[in-house]
Amino acid sequence: MTPTRRSLFAALLVAAVGLPTAGSAQERAADRFAELVAVDAPVVALTGVKLFDGTGAAPRMGQTVVIEGERITAVGADGDVAIPDGAEVHDLAGHTVIPGLVGMHDHSYYTGGNGRAAQLSFSGSRMYLGSGVTTIRTTGARYPYEELNLRREIEAGRVVGPTMFTTGPYLTGEQGSTTMTRLEGPEQARRVVRYWAEEGVDWFKAYTWISRAELGAAIEEAHANGVKVTAHLCSVGYREAVALGIDNLEHGLFANSEYTPGKEPDECPSGFRNHFPDLDVNSPEVQATFRDMIDHGVAMTSTLVVYEISVAGRAPIEERVYDVLAPEIADEVRAIAEARRAGRGAIAPEVYQKALEYEKAFVEAGGLLAAGVDPTGYGAAPPGFGDQKNYELLLEAGFTPAEVVQIMSANGAKILGIDDEVGTVAPGMVADLVVIEGDIETAGHIRDTRIVFRHGVGWDAPALIESVWGIVGIR
């Protein structure tokens, strides 16, 4: 990395994790958007909470969390923690506190209905934060400059939203969408990566039809410029991508074609998911994939919700999803959702079930799993709401509530390299945490978010969601 690039990257990381230079900006944001703030005091104590600290440890009842400025300064049992004089004390008995969620596939745009697409720099940012997502990686950009500018506006306190790690334009092959970079060879991959790395993106995302040569060139150039690469693959198998040096792989089993009989190199086999129901996740073949990923430090991102919305026979989509969307989009989304649930154009339940098993087996083998919403497809998994739904789906996969909280917070922070700042609730960490009404273990969901602290400012979660009610999908 050049000295200029290194200093730029360091400055962006400082801004992203909310080190001291960001404090005054967050105070300005609280003043500017006072109607959306629930807690804004120099010293705050949250008492009587049930705490999931993000480490995977069992939750602790009757806990106190003290926040001073933008840092957590004390965590412990009620009565054992000294609450500073003058602190604003919030008795939150009957509430759960978890770390701020780290959304690892949380686009700044949305697609829904019959081919609609919209950049959601206003509503999406508020939806993420209001749902408890305090950090996002966008994982594929349609408008990279809009993302870079949005990140700067949030960090300056002029826009409400989560900490952002931005992504360059999609890197795909000649069959890719016209909104993506259709690569014509390795040198173009290098040139595109070099340009956007200099512009300040943090990650790149390779897509379905990229070749091994193009992916390898993109990864090498990205690493030379201090940024990383993840991928939604098909033409390239997971083990091939790991050998090329990839940093992260998206969508769990859903994007891995390497188990398809007769798969040709650099080709995306049609119908490769049809073989999933017969896949043994404990077979030597699958375990070899996991071992390669684990040995090379390659994490996996779960995006169960964007697939679950298309699985036949599942429960109806939550009504709040339709309510928050713009009415004309909601009608289109509802029609498609009802058709998919009835089996028309749907994902087979046995394919979806195998994806759940695959992610659980990966973690049992020692793999690092994170999660995100991917608010694309036909639009029934909008920003934030989809992240919250992933909590329920990961429980269904067999993880405990404490494990799911870890997957959705600390694990994402670790992949982003900011786990010494966010992702867990402990003294010295940035005060990114979520207050949820009720007990998330017994409720089985995290939908009742009440306060979302980002850098020590407690945002009013219902007010944030209400501020975008009925306009998501168009603004």
NULUMKE-159928 format. One record per residue (C-alpha): residue number from 1; x, y, z. Coordinates in Angstrom, 3 decimals. Example, Ala and Ser with C-alpha at 12.3 -4.5 7.8 and 13.67 -1.06 7.14 Angstrom:
<sites>
   resi         c1         c2         c3
      1     12.300     -4.500      7.800
      2     13.670     -1.060      7.140
</sites>
This chain:
<sites>
   resi         c1         c2         c3
      1      0.000      0.000      0.000
      2      1.312      3.450     -0.860
      3      1.831      5.965      1.989
      4     -1.036      8.047      0.624
      5     -3.352      5.041      0.408
      6     -2.274      3.847      3.879
      7     -3.024      7.206      5.495
      8     -6.374      7.437      3.698
      9     -7.339      3.941      4.820
     10     -6.356      4.723      8.403
     11     -8.401      7.913      8.364
     12    -11.443      6.085      7.027
     13    -11.105      3.385      9.672
     14    -10.896      5.998     12.406
     15    -14.108      7.545     11.084
     16    -15.814      4.182     10.699
     17    -15.277      2.962     14.251
     18    -16.021      6.266     15.914
     19    -12.713      7.054     17.543
     20    -12.425     10.439     19.303
     21    -12.598     12.558     16.140
     22    -16.172     11.321     15.528
     23    -17.562     12.280     18.936
     24    -18.403     15.886     18.190
     25    -20.012     14.869     14.899
     26    -22.339     12.469     16.697
     27    -23.241     15.181     19.172
     28    -24.119     17.430     16.245
     29    -26.244     14.638     14.786
     30    -28.129     14.322     18.082
     31    -28.800     18.065     18.075
     32    -29.772     18.159     14.402
     33    -32.183     15.227     14.700
     34    -33.355     15.734     18.286
     35    -36.839     14.406     17.512
     36    -35.264     11.021     16.718
     37    -33.136     10.783     19.855
     38    -34.263      8.926     22.992
     39    -31.119      9.277     25.140
     40    -28.553     12.050     24.842
     41    -26.597     12.589     28.044
     42    -22.858     12.678     28.777
     43    -23.163      9.784     31.228
     44    -25.867      7.113     31.016
     45    -26.549      4.005     33.116
     46    -28.813      1.233     31.859
     47    -29.915     -0.939     34.779
     48    -31.861     -4.152     35.303
     49    -31.233     -5.528     31.810
     50    -30.712     -9.024     30.520
     51    -27.378     -8.818     28.706
     52    -26.094    -10.793     25.738
     53    -22.533     -9.492     25.491
     54    -21.815    -10.803     21.979
     55    -19.082    -13.261     22.965
     56    -21.366    -16.275     22.716
     57    -21.499    -16.592     26.505
     58    -24.793    -17.248     28.234
     59    -26.849    -14.109     28.949
     60    -26.656    -12.459     32.364
     61    -29.677    -11.141     34.223
     62    -29.845     -7.958     36.283
     63    -26.976     -6.136     34.614
     64    -25.913     -2.490     34.572
     65    -24.160     -0.895     31.606
     66    -22.543      2.536     32.038
     67    -21.849      4.743     29.007
     68    -19.664      7.838     29.227
     69    -19.365      9.827     26.032
     70    -19.161      7.307     23.236
     71    -17.589      4.498     25.267
     72    -18.848      1.800     27.598
     73    -17.042      2.303     30.895
     74    -18.570     -0.351     33.157
     75    -20.585     -3.559     32.877
     76    -21.670     -5.736     35.782
     77    -24.384     -6.897     38.104
     78    -26.854     -4.360     39.445
     79    -25.505     -3.052     42.724
     80    -21.924     -4.072     41.943
     81    -21.333     -1.295     39.427
     82    -20.686      2.205     40.724
     83    -22.952      4.570     38.819
     84    -21.218      7.942     38.378
     85    -22.737     10.979     40.054
     86    -24.994     12.863     37.685
     87    -25.556      9.900     35.385
     88    -28.894      9.659     33.610
     89    -30.242      6.338     34.905
     90    -32.672      4.229     32.876
     91    -34.361      1.380     34.729
     92    -34.827     -1.182     31.983
     93    -36.078     -4.192     33.874
     94    -37.765     -6.529     31.414
     95    -35.509     -5.455     28.548
     96    -32.653     -7.161     26.717
     97    -29.410     -5.475     25.695
     98    -27.276     -6.815     22.850
     99    -24.353     -5.347     20.884
    100    -25.196     -3.265     17.845
    101    -25.723     -5.591     14.903
    102    -23.061     -5.697     12.191
    103    -24.821     -6.274      8.873
    104    -22.398     -7.974      6.520
    105    -24.541     -7.977      3.378
    106    -26.549     -4.784      3.812
    107    -26.856     -2.943      0.526
    108    -27.565      0.774      0.392
    109    -30.046      0.076     -2.401
    110    -33.217     -2.009     -2.621
    111    -34.897     -4.016     -5.351
    112    -38.543     -4.967     -5.153
    113    -41.651     -5.865     -7.036
    114    -41.490     -6.122    -10.801
    115    -37.936     -5.012    -11.474
    116    -37.951     -1.844     -9.391
    117    -34.667     -0.614     -7.905
    118    -33.934      2.408     -5.732
    119    -31.001      3.841     -3.837
    120    -32.160      4.141     -0.200
    121    -29.689      6.647      1.178
    122    -32.443      8.241      3.277
    123    -34.894      5.509      4.262
    124    -32.488      2.578      4.188
    125    -30.041      4.247      6.543
    126    -32.796      4.950      9.058
    127    -34.240      1.452      8.682
    128    -30.897     -0.152      9.452
    129    -30.219      2.002     12.503
    130    -33.800      1.789     13.771
    131    -33.629     -1.993     13.569
    132    -30.469     -2.171     15.678
    133    -27.912     -2.386     12.883
    134    -25.145      0.015     13.889
    135    -22.554     -1.063     11.288
    136    -23.040     -2.221      7.716
    137    -20.887     -3.453      4.873
    138    -22.724     -2.738      1.656
    139    -21.400     -5.811     -0.213
    140    -21.943     -4.632     -3.758
    141    -22.703     -1.100     -4.954
    142    -24.847      0.139     -7.808
    143    -23.721      3.718     -7.129
    144    -20.321      3.671     -5.386
    145    -19.999      7.454     -5.200
    146    -23.404      7.755     -3.538
    147    -22.229      5.282     -0.910
    148    -18.935      7.076     -0.338
    149    -20.749     10.389      0.037
    150    -23.392      8.870      2.307
    151    -20.694      7.475      4.568
    152    -19.092     10.915      4.858
    153    -22.435     12.559      5.589
    154    -23.210     10.074      8.373
    155    -19.790     10.475      9.952
    156    -20.123     14.265      9.772
    157    -23.448     14.083     11.633
    158    -25.481     15.470      8.756
    159    -27.372     12.231      8.029
    160    -28.769      9.555     10.345
    161    -27.440      6.071      9.759
    162    -25.057      3.295     10.722
    163    -21.305      3.147     10.391
    164    -20.630      2.177      6.769
    165    -18.009      0.045      5.083
    166    -18.505      0.691      1.395
    167    -18.024     -1.540     -1.609
    168    -16.899     -0.851     -5.148
    169    -18.939     -1.772     -8.224
    170    -19.773     -5.439     -8.735
    171    -17.131     -7.415    -10.633
    172    -18.667    -10.028    -12.916
    173    -18.296    -11.683    -16.303
    174    -19.776    -10.798    -19.654
    175    -23.174    -12.261    -18.741
    176    -23.627     -9.969    -15.752
    177    -26.144     -7.189    -15.252
    178    -25.632     -3.848    -16.999
    179    -25.367     -2.257    -13.528
    180    -22.156     -4.230    -12.900
    181    -18.602     -4.129    -14.232
    182    -18.607     -6.722    -17.010
    183    -15.006     -7.779    -16.990
    184    -13.242     -8.717    -20.212
    185    -10.116    -10.064    -18.582
    186     -7.722     -9.840    -15.633
    187     -6.177     -6.509    -16.582
    188     -9.539     -4.768    -16.544
    189    -10.189     -6.306    -13.132
    190     -6.934     -4.816    -11.861
    191     -7.688     -1.412    -13.341
    192    -11.194     -1.205    -11.866
    193    -10.034     -2.335     -8.424
    194     -7.101      0.073     -8.409
    195     -9.290      3.045     -9.326
    196    -11.997      2.433     -6.717
    197     -9.493      1.543     -4.019
    198     -7.917      4.958     -4.551
    199    -11.383      6.515     -4.350
    200    -11.808      5.054     -0.876
    201    -13.964      1.912     -0.980
    202    -13.252     -0.699      1.693
    203    -14.274     -3.903     -0.112
    204    -15.091     -5.338     -3.521
    205    -17.666     -7.950     -4.397
    206    -17.167    -10.436     -7.194
    207    -20.313    -11.816     -8.776
    208    -21.703    -14.969    -10.342
    209    -20.004    -15.094    -13.748
    210    -16.492    -13.912    -12.915
    211    -13.674    -16.187    -14.091
    212    -10.866    -17.579    -11.953
    213     -8.294    -15.428    -13.742
    214    -10.363    -12.261    -13.235
    215    -11.115    -13.070     -9.607
    216     -7.477    -13.812     -8.857
    217     -6.363    -10.540    -10.444
    218     -9.006     -8.571     -8.536
    219     -7.978    -10.128     -5.213
    220     -4.285     -9.540     -5.801
    221     -4.843     -5.896     -6.771
    222     -7.236     -5.309     -3.875
    223     -4.776     -6.673     -1.336
    224     -1.984     -4.579     -2.835
    225     -4.166     -1.528     -2.214
    226     -5.196     -2.416      1.349
    227     -8.764     -3.521      0.639
    228    -10.546     -6.883      0.610
    229    -12.755     -9.001     -1.631
    230    -15.875    -11.047     -1.001
    231    -18.037    -12.834     -3.545
    232    -21.394    -14.230     -4.583
    233    -20.028    -17.031     -6.729
    234    -21.125    -19.710     -9.152
    235    -18.619    -19.961    -12.029
    236    -15.876    -20.283     -9.429
    237    -16.198    -22.789     -6.595
    238    -15.501    -21.939     -2.970
    239    -12.297    -23.960     -2.737
    240    -11.032    -22.339     -5.934
    241    -11.794    -18.892     -4.514
    242    -10.011    -19.697     -1.263
    243     -6.943    -20.798     -3.214
    244     -7.011    -17.440     -5.013
    245     -6.937    -15.579     -1.668
    246    -10.547    -14.435     -1.224
    247    -11.402    -12.864      2.148
    248    -15.095    -13.735      2.566
    249    -17.818    -15.761      0.818
    250    -21.486    -14.754      0.634
    251    -24.801    -16.630      0.890
    252    -23.622    -19.851      2.513
    253    -24.499    -22.907      0.427
    254    -26.748    -21.016     -1.987
    255    -23.833    -19.698     -4.096
    256    -21.547    -22.750     -4.043
    257    -21.691    -24.767     -7.252
    258    -18.581    -26.865     -6.608
    259    -20.580    -29.947     -5.561
    260    -22.338    -30.171     -8.929
    261    -21.452    -33.363    -10.823
    262    -19.503    -32.579    -13.983
    263    -19.061    -28.868    -13.255
    264    -16.768    -27.256    -15.832
    265    -14.167    -24.651    -14.796
    266    -15.367    -21.038    -15.085
    267    -18.932    -22.099    -15.866
    268    -22.022    -21.553    -13.725
    269    -23.992    -24.804    -14.050
    270    -27.715    -24.403    -14.574
    271    -29.840    -25.797    -11.762
    272    -26.895    -26.546     -9.487
    273    -29.082    -26.072     -6.393
    274    -31.193    -29.039     -7.444
    275    -28.443    -31.271     -6.053
    276    -28.482    -29.699     -2.592
    277    -31.093    -31.947     -0.942
    278    -28.813    -34.971     -1.443
    279    -25.719    -33.202     -0.103
    280    -24.219    -34.648      3.078
    281    -22.815    -31.719      5.057
    282    -20.599    -34.119      6.984
    283    -19.145    -35.717      3.853
    284    -15.400    -35.456      3.145
    285    -16.172    -33.214      0.159
    286    -18.061    -30.610      2.188
    287    -15.717    -30.830      5.155
    288    -12.792    -30.200      2.778
    289    -14.476    -26.932      1.738
    290    -14.864    -25.938      5.363
    291    -11.288    -26.897      6.218
    292     -9.894    -24.802      3.351
    293    -11.946    -21.796      4.438
    294    -11.029    -22.144      8.098
    295     -7.330    -22.726      7.453
    296     -7.168    -19.595      5.277
    297     -9.296    -17.392      7.541
    298    -12.174    -17.096      5.058
    299    -15.491    -16.291      6.721
    300    -18.975    -17.082      5.434
    301    -21.901    -14.652      5.352
    302    -25.391    -15.973      6.025
    303    -28.198    -14.237      4.145
    304    -30.991    -16.676      4.939
    305    -33.798    -14.131      4.839
    306    -33.436    -13.193      1.171
    307    -33.917    -16.868      0.274
    308    -36.503    -17.719      2.934
    309    -38.918    -15.180      1.444
    310    -39.114    -17.419     -1.649
    311    -39.484    -20.804      0.052
    312    -42.744    -22.650     -0.548
    313    -45.022    -23.381      2.381
    314    -43.499    -20.972      4.875
    315    -45.458    -18.639      7.154
    316    -46.738    -15.412      5.539
    317    -44.399    -12.427      5.317
    318    -44.759    -10.108      8.329
    319    -47.343     -7.390      7.715
    320    -44.940     -4.697      8.901
    321    -42.832     -5.401      5.795
    322    -45.681     -4.333      3.522
    323    -46.622     -1.430      5.787
    324    -43.195      0.199      5.689
    325    -42.922     -0.022      1.901
    326    -44.325      2.553     -0.475
    327    -47.910      1.361     -1.229
    328    -47.394      0.717     -4.932
    329    -44.325     -1.399     -4.194
    330    -46.004     -3.179     -1.295
    331    -48.796     -4.396     -3.563
    332    -46.318     -5.865     -6.033
    333    -44.225     -7.460     -3.285
    334    -47.281     -8.997     -1.625
    335    -48.444    -10.583     -4.879
    336    -45.056    -12.174     -5.495
    337    -44.718    -13.306     -1.874
    338    -48.085    -15.045     -1.940
    339    -47.191    -16.776     -5.203
    340    -43.841    -17.995     -3.840
    341    -45.388    -19.266     -0.621
    342    -47.886    -21.161     -2.776
    343    -45.007    -22.775     -4.678
    344    -44.910    -20.742     -7.900
    345    -41.303    -19.888     -8.742
    346    -40.360    -20.950     -5.229
    347    -37.285    -22.439     -3.597
    348    -37.979    -26.013     -2.494
    349    -38.160    -26.432      1.286
    350    -35.599    -29.239      1.186
    351    -33.083    -26.950     -0.553
    352    -33.580    -24.290      2.095
    353    -33.281    -26.853      4.889
    354    -29.949    -28.038      3.507
    355    -28.697    -24.449      3.537
    356    -29.529    -24.246      7.250
    357    -27.632    -27.476      7.872
    358    -24.651    -26.238      5.863
    359    -24.235    -23.081      7.931
    360    -24.564    -24.976     11.214
    361    -22.030    -27.573     10.070
    362    -19.609    -24.828      9.022
    363    -19.674    -23.294     12.496
    364    -19.397    -26.718     14.147
    365    -16.279    -27.313     12.059
    366    -14.789    -24.088     13.440
    367    -15.820    -21.629     10.754
    368    -16.558    -17.932     11.256
    369    -20.150    -17.109     10.281
    370    -21.620    -13.595     10.063
    371    -24.977    -12.406      8.710
    372    -26.741     -9.764      6.629
    373    -30.059     -9.084      4.959
    374    -29.354     -8.559      1.219
    375    -32.426     -6.351      0.567
    376    -32.746     -7.453     -3.060
    377    -34.703    -10.140     -4.875
    378    -38.390     -9.262     -5.074
    379    -38.266     -7.000     -2.007
    380    -39.798     -8.803      0.992
    381    -36.623     -8.463      3.080
    382    -36.136     -4.698      3.462
    383    -33.180     -3.073      5.226
    384    -33.098     -3.693      8.966
    385    -36.282     -5.728      9.124
    386    -34.520     -8.454      7.170
    387    -31.548     -8.341      9.537
    388    -33.923     -8.860     12.448
    389    -35.584    -11.788     10.663
    390    -32.192    -13.479     10.347
    391    -32.169    -13.843     14.143
    392    -35.215    -16.092     13.913
    393    -33.871    -18.053     10.954
    394    -30.519    -18.724     12.614
    395    -32.376    -20.006     15.663
    396    -34.196    -22.333     13.284
    397    -30.825    -23.529     12.010
    398    -30.063    -24.774     15.510
    399    -27.968    -22.000     17.013
    400    -28.642    -20.790     20.545
    401    -29.757    -17.173     21.078
    402    -26.297    -16.302     22.446
    403    -24.643    -17.843     19.388
    404    -26.959    -15.958     17.042
    405    -26.183    -12.640     18.743
    406    -22.474    -13.395     18.356
    407    -22.912    -14.261     14.673
    408    -24.822    -11.046     14.040
    409    -22.476     -8.743     15.970
    410    -18.995     -9.804     17.081
    411    -18.353    -12.090     14.113
    412    -19.106     -9.365     11.599
    413    -16.886     -6.961     13.523
    414    -14.084     -9.509     13.389
    415    -14.352     -9.857      9.613
    416    -14.208     -6.067      9.275
    417    -11.221     -5.869     11.609
    418    -12.975     -3.662     14.170
    419    -13.715     -6.237     16.868
    420    -11.491     -4.352     19.310
    421    -13.957     -1.455     19.051
    422    -17.452     -2.825     18.420
    423    -19.382     -6.096     18.413
    424    -19.319     -6.877     22.128
    425    -20.567     -5.134     25.266
    426    -17.581     -4.590     27.550
    427    -15.730     -1.717     29.220
    428    -13.647      0.265     26.750
    429    -15.739     -0.642     23.702
    430    -17.566      1.926     21.596
    431    -21.144      2.265     22.886
    432    -22.894      0.590     19.974
    433    -25.669     -1.449     21.562
    434    -29.366     -2.212     21.278
    435    -32.128     -2.116     23.883
    436    -34.973     -4.516     23.083
    437    -38.242     -4.701     24.992
    438    -38.803     -8.184     26.417
    439    -36.678    -11.303     26.638
    440    -35.369    -12.294     23.200
    441    -34.849    -15.874     24.342
    442    -38.484    -16.455     25.221
    443    -39.861    -14.201     22.470
    444    -37.760    -15.835     19.761
    445    -37.281    -12.553     17.898
    446    -35.589     -9.135     18.169
    447    -38.288     -7.034     16.525
    448    -39.180     -4.938     19.584
    449    -36.168     -2.629     19.374
    450    -36.623      0.484     21.519
    451    -33.266      2.311     21.759
    452    -30.229      1.954     19.517
    453    -26.999      3.426     20.793
    454    -24.429      4.363     18.175
    455    -21.282      6.019     19.489
    456    -23.076      6.729     22.757
    457    -26.122      8.504     21.282
    458    -29.344      6.630     22.032
    459    -31.592      6.805     18.983
    460    -35.353      6.290     19.328
    461    -35.865      3.142     17.263
    462    -39.658      3.423     16.756
    463    -39.273      7.090     15.775
    464    -36.644      6.207     13.181
    465    -38.899      3.583     11.621
    466    -41.928      5.858     11.751
    467    -39.955      8.576      9.938
    468    -39.715      6.381      6.833
    469    -43.078      4.568      7.106
    470    -44.652      4.140      3.685
    471    -41.729      5.455      1.643
    472    -39.207      2.613      1.742
    473    -38.420      1.446     -1.764
    474    -38.635      4.841     -3.403
    475    -36.489      7.131     -1.234
</sites>
